[in-house]
Structure formats: C-alpha cells, structure tokens
Amino acid sequence: MIFGFGKGKIKVLIDNFNFSPGETVSGKISVELKKPILAKQLKIGLIGLETSTRTQMGPGFGIGGRRRSGISHQRTRNTVYSFYMPVGGEKEYSKGEYQFEIKIPTDILQEKPKAAEGVGGALIKTAEILGGTVRSRVDWYLEAALDLEKKLDIKNKVQINIG
C-alpha cells in the first residue's frame, strides 16, 4: 500500500498472524521511499479498534409516507487500545528493513465488568432492551508509521488475531 501522497511505501512484515495475550510479536518494517526523507522517528504500534453495531426496531416510513416496520443500524468505531514504540530515531530514511518486537499485554482481553444485579441491574437490562441490540467486536492491528514533521505520516497496518 502506498501512503503519504506518493512519497513511497512502508510495510509490516510478520510470519504469524495469530497471537495470545503475553506473546511477543516479532517482525520487520520495510521502508521504500522515492527519495530520502527526514523523519522524527519510525514506530510500530499495537491498536485495538472496537466496532459496535446497535440494531433497533421501530416504526418507520416508506416511500409515499406509508408506515412500515423499520430497522435501523448505527455503527461506531472506538480505539480501545493504542500503544506505540519507536523502532528508529530521528534521521533520514530512504530504504531498509527494521526489526521490531512488541509484547502483547497479558490482560489485553480483559472482560468488561459484569452487569449489576438487583433493582439497578434490572433497570440497566430494561434500558438495553429498549435501546436495541448491541453487537461489538475488537479488531487488532500492527501499524507502522514514519513520523514526518509537519507532513502527513507514511503509515501501513496489518490485521492480526489475539485470542
């Protein structure tokens, strides 16, 4: 993939895409630029993006104002985890491969707190039912970035599985 408006490309190279909490991800960042560029740093990041989809059923309107049953979907994306570490410091980058190792925290998949019980729990559950069904998942990425001063960074990411 080419990023940074044609300045070149950066790739995340790994042999394995499936990891468990506590494991170390080892790989390389491949940099291939059209001309040398001064950068603040080359970095690798572990990113968790949660995609939540809320589905609600309710009255809706069709063409011509006729009533119909409506289903609405609302999708949101939130960063739930973000950790970057430097692979290379401030210098001129042009072409090369840079080794990295990034450890996945042992508690990265910690469960969300369980729902409250009793009257409070019943009220929360009722609000969830009235609010619609929410499904969510977290997608994990390794993202390499060449941090350019006052310019758009050159980035690339690859999806991994943590479980």
GUKOL-427081 format. One line per field, with one value per residue (C-alpha): residue number from 1; residue in three letters; x, y negated, z. Coordinates in Angstrom, 2 decimals, padded with zeros to 5 digits, always signed. Each point is the difference from the previous one (the first is absolute). Layout:
! GUKOL-427081
i <- (NUM/...)
aa <- (ALA/...)
c1 <- (X/...)
c2 <- (Y/...)
c3 <- (Z/...)
This chain:
! GUKOL-427081
i <- (1/2/3/4/5/6/7/8/9/10/11/12/13/14/15/16/17/18/19/20/21/22/23/24/25/26/27/28/29/30/31/32/33/34/35/36/37/38/39/40/41/42/43/44/45/46/47/48/49/50/51/52/53/54/55/56/57/58/59/60/61/62/63/64/65/66/67/68/69/70/71/72/73/74/75/76/77/78/79/80/81/82/83/84/85/86/87/88/89/90/91/92/93/94/95/96/97/98/99/100/101/102/103/104/105/106/107/108/109/110/111/112/113/114/115/116/117/118/119/120/121/122/123/124/125/126/127/128/129/130/131/132/133/134/135/136/137/138/139/140/141/142/143/144/145/146/147/148/149/150/151/152/153/154/155/156/157/158/159/160/161/162/163)
aa <- (MET/ILE/PHE/GLY/PHE/GLY/LYS/GLY/LYS/ILE/LYS/VAL/LEU/ILE/ASP/ASN/PHE/ASN/PHE/SER/PRO/GLY/GLU/THR/VAL/SER/GLY/LYS/ILE/SER/VAL/GLU/LEU/LYS/LYS/PRO/ILE/LEU/ALA/LYS/GLN/LEU/LYS/ILE/GLY/LEU/ILE/GLY/LEU/GLU/THR/SER/THR/ARG/THR/GLN/MET/GLY/PRO/GLY/PHE/GLY/ILE/GLY/GLY/ARG/ARG/ARG/SER/GLY/ILE/SER/HIS/GLN/ARG/THR/ARG/ASN/THR/VAL/TYR/SER/PHE/TYR/MET/PRO/VAL/GLY/GLY/GLU/LYS/GLU/TYR/SER/LYS/GLY/GLU/TYR/GLN/PHE/GLU/ILE/LYS/ILE/PRO/THR/ASP/ILE/LEU/GLN/GLU/LYS/PRO/LYS/ALA/ALA/GLU/GLY/VAL/GLY/GLY/ALA/LEU/ILE/LYS/THR/ALA/GLU/ILE/LEU/GLY/GLY/THR/VAL/ARG/SER/ARG/VAL/ASP/TRP/TYR/LEU/GLU/ALA/ALA/LEU/ASP/LEU/GLU/LYS/LYS/LEU/ASP/ILE/LYS/ASN/LYS/VAL/GLN/ILE/ASN/ILE/GLY)
c1 <- (+000.00/+001.22/-000.59/+001.26/-001.07/+002.44/+003.06/+000.55/-001.22/+000.36/-000.96/-000.41/+001.52/-000.88/+000.00/-002.91/-003.36/-001.41/+001.15/-000.94/+000.16/+003.53/+001.69/+002.57/-000.58/+003.22/+000.33/+001.42/-001.04/+000.98/+000.52/+000.31/-000.14/+000.38/+002.55/+001.59/-002.26/+000.93/-002.34/-000.37/-000.25/-001.08/-002.47/-002.13/-003.33/-002.50/-003.52/-003.39/-003.06/-003.43/-002.85/-003.43/-003.23/-003.28/-003.09/-003.37/-003.45/-002.80/-002.52/+001.29/-001.30/+000.29/-000.35/-003.10/-000.26/-001.37/+000.80/+002.25/+002.00/+003.46/+003.33/+002.81/+003.69/+002.48/+003.70/+002.71/+003.76/+002.08/+003.66/+000.10/+003.76/+002.92/+003.69/+002.87/+003.71/+002.94/+001.91/+002.31/+000.85/+000.23/+001.92/-000.32/-001.86/+000.01/+000.08/+000.52/-001.44/-000.28/-000.54/-002.58/-001.40/-003.16/-001.44/-003.74/-001.14/-001.32/-003.19/-000.81/-003.20/-001.33/-003.76/-002.27/-001.51/-003.03/-003.41/-001.26/-002.52/-003.18/-002.21/+002.88/+000.89/-003.64/-000.21/+003.21/-001.25/-003.34/+001.79/+002.14/-003.07/-001.80/+003.16/+000.45/+002.50/+003.69/+002.62/+003.65/+003.36/+003.59/+002.34/+003.73/+002.65/+003.73/+000.62/+003.37/+000.42/+002.77/-000.60/+000.62/+000.18/-002.79/-001.02/-002.32/+001.66/+000.70/-001.93/-001.08/-001.80/-000.60/-002.80/+000.86/-002.03/+000.36/-001.86)
c2 <- (+000.00/-003.47/-002.79/-003.55/-001.24/+002.04/-000.50/+003.74/+002.98/+001.63/+003.60/+002.06/+003.45/+002.83/+003.79/+000.73/-001.77/+001.87/-000.92/+000.51/-002.57/-000.12/+001.02/-002.12/-000.96/-000.09/-001.37/-002.61/-003.36/-000.40/-003.59/-000.86/-003.72/-001.77/-002.39/-000.34/-001.67/-001.38/+001.51/-000.47/+003.76/+003.35/+001.70/+003.13/+000.06/+002.52/-001.34/+001.36/-001.38/+000.93/-000.06/-000.12/+000.38/-000.96/+001.44/-001.48/+000.97/-002.51/-001.75/-001.42/-001.63/+001.24/-001.67/-002.21/-000.27/+003.54/+001.52/+002.99/+001.78/-001.54/+001.42/-002.45/+000.75/-002.34/+000.86/-001.57/+000.59/-000.73/+000.53/+002.24/+000.54/-001.92/+000.49/-001.23/+000.54/-001.40/+002.29/-002.69/-003.51/-003.35/+000.36/+000.08/+003.09/+001.29/+003.80/+002.80/+002.57/-000.61/+002.80/-000.40/+001.92/-001.04/+001.86/+000.51/-000.76/+003.00/-001.85/-001.39/+002.05/-000.78/+000.41/-002.97/-000.32/+002.24/-001.60/-001.07/+002.23/-000.86/-003.01/-001.97/+002.94/+000.40/-003.70/+000.23/+003.13/-001.68/-003.04/+002.29/+001.83/-003.28/-001.42/+002.90/+002.80/-000.87/+002.23/-000.85/+001.43/-001.14/+000.15/-000.04/-001.61/-000.55/-003.44/-001.25/-003.73/-002.26/-003.16/-003.00/-003.50/-002.30/+002.51/+002.97/+003.09/+003.00/+002.91/+003.54/+002.52/+003.71/+001.77/+002.69/+002.30/+000.00/+002.68)
c3 <- (+000.00/-000.77/+002.48/+000.40/-003.45/-002.07/+002.22/+000.16/+001.91/+003.36/+000.84/+003.15/-000.58/+002.42/-000.34/+002.33/+000.31/+003.02/+003.51/+003.63/+002.79/+001.43/-003.26/-001.79/-003.63/-002.01/-003.49/-002.31/-001.32/-003.64/-001.15/-003.69/-000.79/-003.32/+001.52/+003.45/+002.60/+003.41/+002.59/+003.75/+000.49/-001.37/+002.32/+000.36/+001.80/+001.30/-000.53/+001.08/-001.82/+001.34/-002.49/+001.63/-001.92/+001.66/-001.66/+000.90/-001.17/-000.10/-002.17/-003.22/-003.11/-003.53/-003.38/-000.18/+003.79/+000.47/+003.38/+000.12/+002.63/+000.18/+001.00/+000.52/+000.33/+001.62/-000.22/+002.12/+000.14/+003.06/+000.74/+003.09/+000.04/-001.47/+000.74/-002.17/+000.45/-001.98/-002.36/-001.40/+001.13/-001.74/-003.25/-003.76/-001.24/-003.56/-000.27/+002.48/+002.36/+003.73/+002.55/+002.76/+002.95/+001.79/+002.98/+000.25/+003.56/+001.92/+000.99/-003.47/-000.36/+003.45/+000.13/+000.46/+003.48/+000.56/+000.20/+003.39/+001.74/+001.86/-000.77/-001.59/-002.25/-001.05/-000.94/-002.05/-001.80/-000.78/-001.43/-002.17/-001.33/-000.80/-001.53/-002.41/-000.51/+000.16/-001.58/+000.20/-000.95/+000.35/-003.00/+000.74/-002.19/-000.16/-001.46/-001.22/-000.41/-001.18/+002.05/-002.27/+001.43/-001.25/-002.71/-000.22/+001.45/-002.22/+001.58/-000.60/+002.18/-000.02/+001.86/+002.56/+002.22/+003.78/+001.89)
